[in-house]
Amino acid sequence: MSLKKLSLFQYFDIDTWLAKKKLMSVGIQVWRDFETQRVLGTKIDVVIVSDETDYGNSDGNVVNNLYEKLSVKIPAKLNNVPMNTVIRLVNPEAVVYGEYRNALSITAENIEIVGK
């Protein structure tokens, strides 16, 4: 038996995942619909510059997501996002995807500048 649409019932707690991380803005571009090329908002590229999350390392290996790059989709036109600035996502939502469930699609209402 092959069940369908199970991914609709998976939940990723982005707030808890981001709680002990700092994100820095490193790029900005227009977010467009892939098929129609209609402008949907802004995509902000961020890098995780601090990751204090406890991933439950029991075998002595250090695991973190430090310096991983993410793209955050914002459904608004943002022109003045300073680069190399620590930001916070406002009301983020995320979906885990990919063959190995190791990719993250993030949307947020907006961003807040936290500092340098």
C-alpha distances in whole Angstrom, upper triangle without the diagonal:
4,6,10,13,13,16,18,18,19,23,26,29,31,35,34,33,36,39,40,40,43,42,44,45,45,44,44,43,42,38,37,34,33,33,36,38,39,40,38,40,41,39,41,40,40,41,40,44,43,40,41,37,37,33,34,35,36,36,39,38,39,36,36,36,40,41,37,37,35,36,36,36,38,39,42,45,46,49,51,49,51,49,49,49,47,45,43,40,40,37,35,31,28,25,23,22,22,20,21,21,25,26,28,29,31,33,36,39,42,43,46,49,49,52,52
4,6,10,10,13,15,16,17,20,23,26,28,32,32,30,33,36,37,37,40,39,41,41,41,41,40,39,38,34,33,30,29,29,32,34,35,36,34,36,37,35,37,36,37,37,37,40,40,37,38,35,35,31,32,34,34,35,38,36,37,33,34,33,37,37,34,34,32,32,32,32,35,35,39,41,43,46,47,45,47,46,46,46,44,42,40,37,37,34,31,28,25,22,20,18,18,16,18,18,22,23,24,25,28,30,33,35,38,40,43,45,46,48,49
4,7,7,10,12,12,14,18,20,24,26,29,29,28,31,33,35,35,38,37,39,39,40,39,38,37,36,33,32,29,28,28,31,33,33,35,32,34,35,33,35,35,35,36,35,39,39,36,37,33,33,30,31,33,34,35,37,36,36,33,33,32,35,36,33,33,30,30,30,30,32,32,36,39,40,43,45,43,45,44,44,44,42,39,37,34,34,31,29,25,23,19,18,17,18,16,18,17,21,22,23,23,26,27,30,33,35,37,40,43,43,46,47
4,6,8,9,11,13,16,19,23,24,28,28,27,30,32,34,34,36,35,37,37,38,37,36,34,33,29,28,25,24,24,27,29,30,31,29,31,32,30,32,32,33,34,34,38,38,35,36,33,33,30,31,33,35,36,38,36,36,33,32,31,35,35,31,31,28,28,28,27,29,29,33,36,37,40,42,40,43,42,42,42,40,37,35,32,32,29,26,23,21,17,17,15,16,16,18,17,20,20,21,21,23,25,28,30,33,35,38,41,41,44,45
4,5,6,8,10,13,16,20,21,24,25,24,27,29,32,31,33,32,34,34,35,34,33,31,30,26,25,23,22,22,25,27,27,28,25,27,29,27,29,29,30,31,31,35,35,32,34,30,31,28,30,32,34,35,37,35,35,31,30,29,32,33,29,28,25,25,24,24,26,26,29,32,34,37,39,37,39,39,39,38,36,34,32,28,28,25,23,19,17,14,14,13,15,15,17,15,18,18,18,17,20,21,24,26,29,31,34,37,38,41,42
4,5,6,7,11,14,17,19,22,23,22,25,27,29,29,31,30,33,33,34,34,33,32,31,27,27,24,24,25,27,29,29,30,27,29,29,28,29,29,29,30,30,33,33,30,31,28,28,25,27,29,30,32,34,32,32,28,28,27,30,31,28,27,25,25,24,24,26,26,30,33,34,38,39,37,39,38,38,38,35,33,30,27,27,24,22,18,16,13,12,12,14,14,15,13,17,17,17,17,19,21,24,26,29,31,34,36,37,40,41
4,5,5,9,11,15,16,19,20,19,22,24,26,26,28,27,30,29,30,30,29,28,28,24,24,22,21,22,25,26,26,27,24,25,26,24,25,25,26,27,26,30,30,27,28,25,26,23,25,27,29,30,32,30,30,26,25,24,27,28,24,24,21,21,20,20,23,23,27,30,31,34,35,33,35,34,34,34,32,29,27,24,24,21,19,15,12,9,9,9,11,12,13,11,14,14,13,13,16,17,20,23,25,27,30,33,33,36,37
4,6,8,11,14,16,19,20,20,22,24,27,27,29,27,30,30,31,30,29,28,27,23,23,21,21,22,24,25,25,26,22,24,25,24,25,26,26,28,27,31,31,28,30,26,27,25,27,29,31,33,35,33,32,28,27,26,29,29,26,25,22,21,20,20,22,22,25,28,30,33,35,32,35,35,35,34,32,29,26,23,23,20,17,14,12,10,11,11,14,16,17,14,17,16,15,14,16,16,19,21,24,26,29,32,33,36,37
4,6,10,13,15,18,18,18,21,23,26,26,28,28,31,31,32,32,31,31,30,26,26,24,25,26,28,29,29,28,25,26,27,26,27,27,27,28,27,31,30,28,28,25,25,23,25,28,29,31,33,32,31,27,26,25,29,30,26,26,23,23,22,22,23,24,27,30,32,35,36,34,36,36,36,35,32,29,27,23,23,20,18,14,13,11,12,13,16,17,17,14,17,17,16,16,17,18,20,22,25,27,30,32,33,36,38
4,7,10,12,15,15,15,18,20,22,23,25,24,28,28,30,29,29,29,28,25,26,24,24,26,28,29,28,28,25,26,26,24,25,25,24,25,24,27,27,24,25,21,22,20,21,24,26,28,30,28,27,24,23,22,25,26,23,23,20,21,20,20,22,23,26,29,30,33,34,32,34,33,33,32,29,27,24,21,21,18,16,12,10,8,8,10,13,15,15,11,14,14,13,13,15,16,18,21,24,25,28,30,30,33,35
4,6,9,12,12,12,15,17,19,20,22,22,25,26,28,28,27,28,27,24,25,24,24,26,28,29,28,27,24,24,24,22,23,23,22,23,22,25,24,21,22,19,20,18,20,23,25,27,29,27,26,22,21,20,23,24,22,22,19,19,18,18,20,21,25,28,28,31,32,29,31,31,30,29,26,24,21,18,18,15,13,10,8,7,8,11,15,17,16,12,14,14,12,12,13,14,16,18,21,22,24,27,27,30,32
4,6,9,9,9,11,13,16,16,18,18,22,22,24,25,25,25,25,23,24,23,24,26,28,28,28,26,23,23,22,20,20,20,19,19,18,21,20,18,19,15,16,15,18,20,23,25,26,24,23,19,17,16,19,21,18,18,16,16,15,16,18,20,23,26,26,29,29,27,28,28,27,26,23,21,18,15,16,13,11,8,6,6,7,11,14,16,15,11,12,12,9,10,10,12,14,17,19,20,22,24,24,27,28
4,6,6,6,9,10,13,14,16,17,20,22,24,25,25,26,26,24,26,25,26,29,31,30,29,28,24,23,23,21,20,20,19,19,17,20,19,16,16,13,15,14,17,20,23,25,26,24,22,19,17,16,19,20,18,19,16,17,16,17,18,20,23,26,26,29,29,26,27,27,26,24,21,19,16,14,14,12,10,8,8,9,10,14,17,20,18,15,15,14,12,13,11,13,13,16,18,18,20,22,22,25,26
4,6,5,6,8,11,11,13,13,17,18,20,21,21,23,23,21,23,23,24,27,29,28,27,25,22,21,19,18,17,17,15,16,14,17,16,14,15,12,15,15,18,20,23,26,26,24,21,18,16,14,16,18,15,16,13,14,12,14,15,18,20,23,22,25,25,22,23,23,22,20,17,15,12,10,11,9,7,6,6,9,10,14,17,20,18,15,14,13,10,10,9,10,11,14,15,15,16,19,18,21,23
4,5,5,6,10,10,12,13,17,18,21,22,22,24,25,23,25,26,27,30,31,30,29,27,24,22,21,19,18,18,16,17,14,17,15,14,14,12,15,15,18,21,24,27,27,25,22,19,17,15,17,19,17,17,15,16,14,16,16,19,21,23,22,25,25,22,23,23,22,20,16,14,11,9,10,8,7,8,9,12,14,18,21,24,22,18,17,16,13,14,11,12,11,14,14,14,15,17,16,19,21
4,5,5,8,10,13,14,18,20,23,24,25,27,28,26,28,29,30,33,34,33,32,30,27,25,24,22,21,20,18,17,15,17,15,12,12,9,11,12,15,18,21,23,23,22,20,17,15,14,16,19,17,18,17,18,17,19,20,22,25,27,26,29,28,25,26,25,23,22,18,16,13,13,14,12,11,11,12,14,14,18,21,23,21,18,17,17,14,16,14,15,15,17,18,17,18,20,18,21,23
4,6,7,8,11,12,16,18,20,22,23,25,26,24,27,27,28,31,32,31,31,29,26,24,22,20,18,18,15,14,12,14,12,10,10,8,10,10,13,16,19,21,21,20,17,14,11,11,13,15,14,15,13,15,15,17,19,22,24,26,25,27,27,23,24,23,21,20,17,15,13,12,14,13,11,11,10,12,12,16,18,21,18,15,14,14,11,13,12,14,14,17,18,17,18,19,18,20,21
4,6,5,8,9,13,15,17,19,20,22,24,22,25,26,27,31,32,30,30,27,24,22,20,18,16,15,13,12,10,12,10,9,10,8,12,13,16,18,22,24,23,21,18,15,12,11,12,14,13,14,12,14,13,16,17,20,22,24,22,24,23,20,21,20,18,16,13,11,9,9,12,12,10,11,11,14,14,17,20,23,21,18,16,15,12,14,11,13,13,15,15,13,14,15,14,17,18
4,6,8,11,14,17,20,22,23,26,27,26,29,30,31,34,35,34,33,30,27,25,23,21,19,19,15,15,12,13,11,9,9,8,11,13,16,18,21,24,23,22,19,16,14,13,14,16,16,17,16,18,16,19,20,23,24,26,24,26,25,22,22,22,20,18,14,13,10,11,13,13,12,14,14,17,17,21,23,26,24,21,19,18,16,17,15,16,15,17,17,15,15,16,14,16,18
4,7,10,14,17,19,22,24,26,28,27,30,32,32,36,37,35,35,32,29,27,25,23,20,19,15,14,10,11,8,6,5,5,9,11,14,16,19,22,20,19,16,14,11,11,11,14,14,16,16,18,18,21,22,25,26,28,26,28,26,22,22,21,19,17,13,13,12,13,15,16,15,17,16,19,19,22,24,27,24,21,19,19,17,19,17,19,18,20,19,17,16,17,14,16,17
4,7,10,13,16,18,20,23,25,24,28,29,30,33,35,33,32,30,27,25,22,19,17,15,12,10,7,7,5,5,6,7,11,13,16,17,21,23,21,19,16,14,10,9,9,11,11,13,13,15,15,18,19,23,24,25,23,25,23,19,19,18,15,14,10,10,10,11,14,16,14,16,15,18,18,21,23,25,23,20,18,17,15,17,15,17,16,19,17,15,15,15,13,14,14
4,7,10,13,16,18,21,23,23,26,28,29,33,34,31,31,28,26,23,20,18,15,13,10,8,6,6,5,7,9,11,15,16,20,21,24,26,24,22,18,16,13,11,9,10,11,12,12,14,14,17,18,22,22,23,20,22,20,16,15,14,12,10,7,7,8,10,14,16,14,17,17,19,20,22,24,27,25,23,20,18,16,18,15,17,16,18,16,13,12,11,9,10,11
4,7,9,12,14,17,20,19,23,25,26,29,30,28,28,25,23,20,17,14,11,10,6,6,5,6,7,9,12,13,17,18,22,23,26,28,26,23,20,18,14,11,10,9,10,9,9,11,11,14,15,19,19,20,17,18,17,13,13,11,9,8,5,6,7,9,13,15,13,15,15,18,18,21,22,25,24,22,19,17,15,15,13,14,13,16,14,11,11,10,10,10,10
4,6,9,12,15,18,19,22,25,26,29,30,27,27,24,22,19,16,14,10,8,5,5,6,6,9,12,15,17,20,21,25,25,29,30,28,26,22,20,16,13,11,10,11,9,10,11,12,15,15,19,19,19,16,16,15,11,10,8,6,5,4,6,9,11,14,17,15,18,18,21,21,23,24,27,26,24,21,19,17,17,15,16,15,17,14,11,11,9,9,9,8
4,6,8,12,15,16,19,22,23,27,27,24,24,21,20,16,13,11,7,6,4,7,9,10,13,15,19,20,24,24,28,28,32,33,31,28,25,23,19,16,14,12,12,10,10,10,10,13,13,17,16,16,13,13,11,8,7,5,5,5,6,7,10,11,14,17,15,18,18,21,21,23,24,27,27,25,22,19,17,16,14,15,14,16,13,10,11,9,11,11,10
4,7,11,14,16,19,22,22,26,27,23,24,21,20,17,13,11,8,6,5,7,10,11,15,17,21,22,25,25,29,29,33,33,32,29,25,23,20,16,14,11,12,9,10,10,11,14,15,19,18,17,14,14,13,9,9,5,6,8,10,11,14,14,18,20,18,20,20,22,22,23,24,27,26,25,22,19,18,17,16,17,17,19,16,13,15,13,14,14,12
4,7,11,12,16,19,19,23,23,20,20,17,17,14,10,8,6,5,7,10,13,14,18,20,24,24,28,28,32,32,36,36,35,31,28,26,22,19,17,14,14,10,10,9,10,12,13,16,16,14,12,11,11,9,9,7,9,11,12,12,15,15,18,20,18,20,19,21,22,23,23,27,26,25,22,19,18,16,15,16,16,18,15,13,15,14,16,16,15
4,7,9,13,16,17,21,20,17,17,14,14,11,7,6,5,6,9,12,16,17,20,22,26,26,30,30,33,34,38,38,37,34,31,28,25,21,20,17,16,13,12,9,10,10,11,13,12,11,9,8,9,8,9,9,11,12,14,13,15,15,17,19,17,19,19,21,22,23,24,27,27,26,23,20,18,16,15,14,14,16,13,12,15,14,17,17,17
4,6,9,13,14,17,17,13,14,11,11,9,6,5,7,8,12,15,18,21,24,25,29,29,32,32,35,36,40,40,39,36,33,30,27,23,23,20,18,15,13,10,10,10,11,12,12,10,9,9,11,11,13,12,15,16,18,16,18,17,18,20,18,20,19,21,22,22,23,26,27,26,24,20,18,16,15,14,15,16,14,15,17,17,20,21,21
4,6,10,12,15,14,10,10,7,8,6,5,6,9,11,15,18,21,24,26,28,31,31,34,33,37,38,42,42,42,38,36,33,29,26,26,23,21,17,15,12,11,9,10,10,10,8,9,10,13,13,15,15,18,19,20,18,19,18,19,20,18,19,19,21,22,22,23,27,28,26,25,21,19,16,15,14,15,15,14,15,18,19,23,24,24
4,7,9,12,12,9,9,6,5,5,5,5,9,11,15,18,21,24,26,27,30,29,33,32,35,36,40,41,40,37,35,31,28,24,25,23,20,17,14,10,10,7,8,8,9,9,11,12,15,15,18,17,20,20,21,19,19,17,17,18,16,16,16,17,19,19,20,24,25,23,22,18,16,13,12,11,13,14,14,15,19,20,23,25,25
4,6,9,8,5,5,4,5,7,8,9,13,15,18,21,24,27,29,30,33,32,35,34,38,39,42,43,43,39,37,34,31,27,28,26,23,19,17,13,13,10,11,10,12,11,14,15,18,18,21,21,24,24,25,22,23,20,21,21,19,18,18,19,20,20,21,24,26,24,23,20,18,15,15,13,15,16,17,19,22,24,27,28,29
4,6,6,5,5,6,6,9,11,12,15,17,20,23,26,29,31,31,34,33,36,34,38,39,42,43,43,40,38,34,32,28,29,27,24,21,18,15,14,11,13,11,14,14,17,19,22,21,25,24,27,27,27,25,25,21,22,21,19,18,18,17,19,18,19,22,25,23,23,19,18,14,15,14,16,17,19,21,24,26,29,31,32
4,6,6,8,10,10,13,14,13,17,18,21,24,26,29,32,32,35,33,36,34,37,38,42,42,42,39,37,34,31,28,29,27,24,21,18,15,16,13,15,15,17,17,19,21,24,23,26,25,28,28,29,26,26,23,24,24,21,20,19,18,19,17,18,20,23,22,22,18,17,14,16,16,19,20,21,23,27,28,31,33,33
4,6,8,11,12,15,17,17,20,21,25,27,30,33,35,35,38,37,39,37,41,42,45,45,45,42,40,37,35,31,33,31,28,24,22,19,19,17,18,17,19,20,22,24,27,27,30,29,31,32,32,30,30,27,27,26,24,22,21,20,22,19,20,22,25,24,24,21,21,18,19,19,22,23,24,26,30,32,35,36,37
4,5,9,10,14,16,17,20,22,26,29,31,34,37,37,40,39,41,40,43,44,47,48,48,45,43,39,37,33,35,32,29,26,23,20,20,17,18,16,18,18,21,22,26,26,29,29,32,32,33,30,30,27,27,27,25,23,23,22,24,22,23,26,28,27,27,24,23,20,21,19,22,22,24,26,30,31,34,36,37
4,6,9,11,13,14,18,19,23,26,29,32,34,35,38,37,40,38,42,43,46,47,47,43,41,38,35,32,32,30,27,24,21,18,18,15,16,14,16,15,18,19,23,23,26,25,28,29,30,27,28,25,25,25,24,23,22,22,24,22,23,26,28,27,27,23,22,19,19,18,20,21,22,24,27,29,32,33,34
4,6,9,12,14,17,20,23,27,29,32,34,35,38,37,40,39,42,44,47,48,48,45,42,39,36,32,33,31,28,25,22,18,18,14,14,12,13,13,16,18,21,22,25,25,28,28,29,27,27,24,24,24,22,22,22,22,24,23,25,28,30,28,28,24,23,19,19,17,19,19,20,22,26,27,31,32,33
4,6,8,11,14,17,20,24,27,29,32,32,35,35,38,37,41,42,45,46,46,43,40,37,34,30,31,29,26,23,20,16,15,12,11,9,10,9,12,14,17,18,21,22,25,25,26,23,23,21,21,21,20,20,20,21,24,23,25,28,30,28,27,23,21,18,17,15,16,16,16,19,22,24,27,29,29
4,7,9,13,16,19,22,25,27,30,30,33,32,35,34,38,39,43,44,44,41,38,35,32,28,29,27,25,21,18,14,12,9,8,6,7,8,11,14,17,17,21,21,24,24,24,21,21,18,17,17,16,16,17,18,21,21,23,26,28,25,25,21,19,15,14,11,13,12,13,16,20,22,25,27,28
4,7,10,13,16,20,22,25,27,28,31,30,33,33,37,38,42,43,42,39,37,33,30,26,27,25,23,19,16,13,11,7,6,4,4,5,8,11,13,13,17,18,21,20,21,18,18,15,15,16,15,16,17,18,21,21,24,27,28,26,25,21,18,15,13,11,11,10,10,13,16,18,22,23,25
4,6,10,13,16,19,21,24,25,28,28,31,31,35,36,39,41,40,37,34,31,27,24,24,22,20,16,14,10,8,6,5,6,6,6,6,9,11,10,14,14,17,17,17,15,15,13,14,15,14,15,16,18,20,21,23,26,27,25,23,20,17,14,12,10,10,11,10,11,14,16,19,21,21
4,7,10,13,16,19,21,22,25,25,28,28,32,33,36,37,36,33,30,27,24,20,20,18,16,13,10,6,6,5,6,9,9,9,9,11,13,11,14,13,15,15,16,14,14,12,14,15,13,14,14,16,18,18,20,23,24,22,20,16,14,11,10,9,10,12,11,11,15,16,18,20,20
4,6,10,13,15,18,19,22,23,26,26,30,31,34,35,34,31,28,25,22,18,18,15,14,10,8,6,5,7,8,11,11,11,9,11,11,8,11,10,12,12,12,10,12,11,13,15,13,15,15,17,18,19,21,24,24,22,20,16,14,12,10,10,10,12,10,9,12,13,15,16,16
4,7,10,13,16,17,21,21,24,24,28,28,32,32,31,28,25,22,19,15,15,12,11,7,6,4,6,9,11,14,15,15,13,14,14,11,12,10,11,11,12,11,13,12,15,17,14,16,15,17,17,18,19,23,22,20,18,15,13,12,11,12,13,15,13,12,14,14,16,16,16
4,7,9,12,13,17,17,21,21,25,25,29,30,28,25,22,20,16,12,12,9,8,6,5,6,7,11,13,16,17,17,15,16,15,11,12,9,9,9,9,9,10,11,14,16,14,15,15,17,17,19,20,23,22,20,17,15,13,13,11,13,13,16,14,11,13,12,13,14,13
4,6,9,11,14,15,19,19,22,22,26,27,25,22,19,16,13,9,8,5,6,4,6,9,11,14,16,20,21,21,18,19,18,14,14,11,9,10,9,10,12,13,17,18,16,17,16,18,18,19,20,23,21,20,16,14,13,14,13,15,16,19,17,14,15,14,14,14,13
4,6,7,11,12,15,15,19,19,23,24,22,19,16,14,10,7,5,5,6,7,8,11,12,16,18,22,23,23,21,22,20,17,16,14,11,11,9,10,11,13,16,18,15,17,16,18,17,19,20,23,21,19,16,15,13,15,14,16,16,19,18,15,16,15,14,14,13
4,7,10,12,16,17,20,20,24,24,22,20,16,14,11,9,6,6,8,10,11,14,15,19,21,24,25,25,22,23,21,17,16,13,10,10,9,11,12,15,18,20,18,20,19,21,21,23,24,26,24,23,19,18,17,19,17,19,19,22,20,16,16,15,13,13,11
4,7,9,12,14,17,17,21,22,20,18,14,13,9,9,6,8,10,12,14,17,17,21,22,26,27,27,25,26,24,20,19,17,13,13,10,12,13,15,18,20,18,20,19,22,21,23,25,27,24,23,19,19,18,20,18,20,20,23,21,18,17,16,14,14,13
4,6,9,10,14,14,18,19,17,15,12,10,6,6,6,9,10,13,14,17,18,21,23,26,28,29,26,28,26,22,22,20,17,16,13,14,14,16,19,20,18,19,18,20,19,21,23,25,22,20,17,17,16,19,17,20,20,23,22,19,19,18,16,17,16
4,6,9,12,12,16,18,16,15,11,10,8,9,9,13,14,16,17,20,21,24,25,29,30,31,29,31,29,25,24,23,20,19,15,16,16,17,20,21,19,21,20,22,21,23,25,27,24,22,19,20,19,21,20,22,22,25,24,21,21,20,18,18,18
4,6,9,11,14,16,15,14,11,9,7,9,10,14,14,16,17,20,20,23,25,28,30,31,29,31,30,26,26,24,22,21,17,18,16,17,20,20,18,19,17,19,18,21,22,24,21,19,17,18,17,19,18,21,21,24,23,21,21,22,19,21,21
4,6,8,11,13,13,12,10,9,8,11,13,16,16,19,20,23,23,26,28,31,33,35,33,35,34,30,30,28,25,24,21,21,20,21,23,23,21,21,20,21,19,22,23,25,21,19,18,19,19,22,21,24,24,27,27,25,25,25,23,24,24
4,6,9,11,12,10,9,7,7,10,13,16,15,18,19,22,23,26,28,31,33,35,34,36,35,31,31,29,26,26,23,23,21,22,24,23,21,21,19,19,17,19,20,21,18,16,15,17,17,20,20,23,24,27,27,26,26,27,25,26,26
4,6,9,10,10,10,9,10,13,16,19,19,22,23,26,26,29,32,35,37,39,37,39,38,35,35,33,30,29,26,26,25,25,27,26,24,24,22,22,20,22,23,23,20,18,17,20,20,23,24,27,28,31,31,29,30,30,28,30,30
4,6,6,6,7,7,10,13,15,19,19,22,23,27,28,31,33,37,39,40,39,40,39,36,35,33,30,30,27,28,27,27,30,29,27,26,24,24,21,23,24,24,20,19,18,21,21,25,25,29,30,33,33,31,32,32,30,30,30
4,6,8,9,10,13,17,19,22,22,26,27,30,31,34,37,40,42,44,42,44,43,39,39,37,34,34,31,31,30,31,33,32,30,29,27,27,24,26,26,26,22,22,20,23,25,28,29,32,33,36,37,35,35,35,33,34,34
4,6,9,10,14,17,19,22,22,26,27,31,32,36,38,42,44,45,44,45,44,40,40,37,34,35,32,33,32,33,35,35,32,31,29,28,25,27,26,25,22,22,21,24,26,29,30,34,35,38,38,37,37,37,35,35,35
4,6,9,13,16,17,21,21,25,27,30,32,35,38,41,43,44,43,44,43,39,38,35,32,33,30,31,31,32,35,34,32,32,29,29,26,28,27,27,23,24,22,25,26,30,30,34,35,38,38,36,36,35,33,33,32
4,6,10,13,14,17,18,21,23,27,29,32,35,38,40,41,40,41,40,36,35,32,29,30,28,29,29,29,33,32,30,29,27,27,24,25,24,24,20,21,19,21,23,27,28,31,32,36,35,33,34,33,31,31,30
4,7,10,11,14,15,19,21,24,26,30,32,36,37,38,36,38,36,33,32,29,26,26,24,25,25,26,29,30,27,27,25,25,22,24,24,24,20,20,18,20,21,25,25,28,29,33,32,30,30,30,27,28,26
4,7,9,12,12,16,17,21,23,26,29,32,34,35,34,35,34,30,30,27,24,25,22,23,23,23,26,26,24,23,21,21,19,20,20,21,17,17,14,16,17,21,21,25,26,30,29,27,28,27,26,26,25
4,6,9,9,13,14,18,19,23,26,29,31,32,30,31,30,26,26,23,21,21,18,19,19,20,23,23,21,21,18,19,17,19,19,21,17,16,13,15,15,18,19,22,23,26,26,23,24,24,22,23,22
4,6,6,9,11,14,16,20,22,26,27,28,26,28,27,23,23,20,18,18,16,17,17,17,21,21,18,18,16,17,15,17,17,19,16,15,12,12,12,15,16,19,20,23,23,21,22,21,20,21,20
4,6,9,11,15,17,21,23,26,28,28,26,27,26,22,21,18,15,16,14,16,16,17,21,22,19,20,19,20,18,20,20,22,20,19,15,15,15,18,17,20,21,24,23,20,21,20,18,18,17
4,6,9,13,15,19,21,25,26,26,24,24,23,19,18,15,13,14,13,15,16,17,21,22,20,21,19,20,19,20,20,22,20,19,16,15,15,17,17,20,20,23,22,19,20,19,18,18,16
4,7,10,13,17,19,23,24,25,23,24,23,20,19,16,15,16,14,15,16,16,20,21,18,18,16,17,15,16,16,19,17,16,12,11,11,14,14,17,18,22,21,19,20,20,19,19,18
4,7,10,13,16,20,21,21,19,20,20,17,17,14,13,14,14,14,15,15,18,19,16,17,15,16,15,16,16,19,18,16,13,11,11,12,12,15,16,19,18,16,18,18,18,19,18
4,7,10,13,16,18,19,17,19,19,16,17,14,14,15,14,13,13,12,15,16,13,13,11,13,13,13,14,18,17,15,12,9,8,8,8,11,13,16,15,14,16,17,18,19,18
4,7,10,13,15,15,14,16,17,14,16,14,15,15,14,13,13,12,14,15,12,12,11,13,13,14,15,19,19,17,14,11,9,8,7,9,11,14,13,13,16,16,18,19,19
4,6,10,12,13,12,15,15,13,15,14,15,15,14,11,11,9,11,12,9,10,9,12,13,15,17,21,21,18,16,13,10,7,5,5,7,10,9,9,13,14,16,18,19
4,7,9,10,11,14,15,13,16,16,18,17,17,14,13,10,11,12,9,10,10,12,15,16,18,22,22,19,18,15,12,8,6,5,6,9,9,10,14,16,18,21,21
4,6,8,8,12,13,12,15,16,18,17,16,13,12,10,10,10,9,11,12,15,18,19,21,25,26,23,22,18,15,12,9,6,5,6,6,8,12,14,17,20,21
4,7,9,13,15,14,18,19,22,20,20,17,16,13,12,12,12,12,14,16,19,20,23,27,28,25,24,20,17,14,11,8,8,7,8,11,15,17,20,23,24
4,6,10,12,12,16,18,20,19,19,16,16,13,12,14,14,15,17,20,23,24,26,30,31,28,27,23,20,17,14,11,10,8,8,10,14,16,19,22,23
4,6,10,11,14,16,19,18,19,17,17,15,15,17,17,18,20,22,25,26,28,32,32,30,28,25,22,19,16,14,13,11,10,12,14,16,20,21,23
4,6,7,11,13,16,15,16,14,15,14,14,16,16,19,20,23,25,26,28,32,32,30,28,25,22,19,16,14,13,11,9,10,12,13,16,18,19
4,6,9,11,15,14,17,15,17,16,17,20,20,22,23,26,28,29,31,34,35,32,30,27,24,22,19,17,16,15,12,12,14,14,17,18,18
4,6,9,13,12,14,13,15,16,16,20,20,23,24,27,29,30,32,35,35,33,31,27,25,23,20,18,17,16,12,11,12,11,14,15,15
4,6,9,8,11,9,12,13,14,18,17,20,21,24,26,27,29,33,32,30,28,24,22,20,17,16,15,14,11,9,9,8,12,12,12
4,7,6,9,10,13,15,17,20,20,23,23,26,28,29,31,34,34,31,29,26,23,22,20,19,17,18,14,11,11,8,11,10,10
4,5,9,10,14,15,18,21,20,23,23,25,26,28,29,32,31,29,26,24,22,21,19,19,18,19,16,13,13,10,12,11,9
4,7,9,13,15,18,21,20,23,23,25,26,27,28,32,30,29,25,23,22,21,19,20,19,20,17,14,13,11,11,9,7
4,6,10,13,15,19,18,21,22,25,26,28,29,32,31,29,26,24,22,21,19,19,17,18,15,11,10,7,7,6,5
4,7,10,13,16,16,19,20,23,24,26,28,31,29,27,24,22,20,20,17,17,16,17,14,10,9,6,5,5,5
4,7,10,13,12,16,17,20,22,24,26,29,28,26,23,21,18,17,14,14,12,13,10,6,5,5,5,7,9
4,6,10,9,13,15,18,20,23,25,29,27,24,22,20,17,16,13,12,10,11,9,6,5,6,6,10,12
4,6,6,9,11,15,17,20,23,26,25,22,20,18,15,13,10,9,6,8,6,5,6,9,10,13,15
4,6,9,12,16,19,22,25,28,28,24,23,20,17,15,11,9,6,6,5,5,7,10,12,15,18
4,7,10,14,17,20,23,27,26,22,22,19,16,14,10,8,5,6,8,9,11,14,15,19,21
4,7,10,13,16,20,23,23,19,18,16,12,10,7,6,4,7,8,9,12,15,16,19,21
4,7,10,13,17,20,20,16,16,14,10,8,6,5,6,9,11,13,16,18,19,23,24
4,7,10,13,17,16,12,12,10,6,5,4,6,9,12,14,15,18,20,21,24,25
4,6,10,13,13,10,10,8,6,5,7,9,12,15,17,18,21,24,24,27,28
4,7,10,10,6,7,6,5,6,9,12,15,19,20,21,24,26,26,28,29
4,7,8,5,7,5,6,7,11,14,17,21,22,23,26,28,29,31,31
4,5,5,6,6,8,10,14,17,20,24,25,26,29,30,31,33,33
4,6,8,9,12,14,17,21,24,27,29,29,32,34,34,36,36
4,5,8,11,14,17,21,24,28,29,29,31,33,33,34,34
4,6,8,11,14,18,21,24,26,26,28,30,30,32,32
4,7,10,13,17,20,23,24,24,26,27,27,29,29
4,7,10,14,17,20,21,21,24,25,25,27,27
4,6,10,13,17,18,18,20,22,23,25,25
4,7,10,14,15,16,19,21,22,24,25
4,7,10,12,12,16,18,19,21,22
4,7,9,10,14,17,18,21,23
4,5,7,11,14,16,19,21
4,7,10,14,16,19,22
4,7,10,13,16,18
4,7,9,12,14
4,6,9,12
4,6,9
4,7
4
